[in-house]
Amino acid sequence: MEQGMHDDRSDDILDDRLDYSFFEPKEDVEKYAPKLWQRALHGVLDGMTFFWLTTFIFLMVFPGYHETNLSNGFVLVFYFTMYSWWFIFEYIFNKTPSKFITRTRVVHEDGSKPTIKDIIIRTVARLIPFEFVSFFMGRSFGLHDMLSKTRVVKDNYVA
């Protein structure tokens, strides 16, 4: 090649007009996030289920219990039931029964199946007082989603 001549083939490496679509991430998980009312429905339905299941368990264990007598035992059974419920259902099925109803499921933020570590962090993060307030910050996920690097998505989401 003569001096002063330009070889177009040498610019391919530096050409910023190259097609980089191969490196773009897959569909954005946030596009498949359920509405806020659906996330609230999960809380209400699961909460009612926890309460009734706890009442049933408590009455089986302590048959002399009276409904007007709220005890520490009931509260302990309630929290044990609630956190066991979330952990077991989200680890085995990637969803709680309320998520079956709304046709949503839990995934890792990259779209893969969450690990047991992700589910443990997600479950423990729900212990944070007023954690539910994080849903009112204009995002489609809460603090327990963010800390565990998980998201709730519609069932039709494919990673």
Secondary structure, DSSP 8 states (H G I E B T S, - for coil): --TT---GGGGTTT-TTS--GGGS-SS-GGGG---HHHHHHHHHHHHHHHHHHHHHHHHHH-TT--TT---HHHHHHHHHHHHHHHHHHHHHTSS-HHHHHTTEEEEETTSS---HHHHHHHHHHTTSTTGGGGGGSSSSS-HHHHHHTEEEEETT---
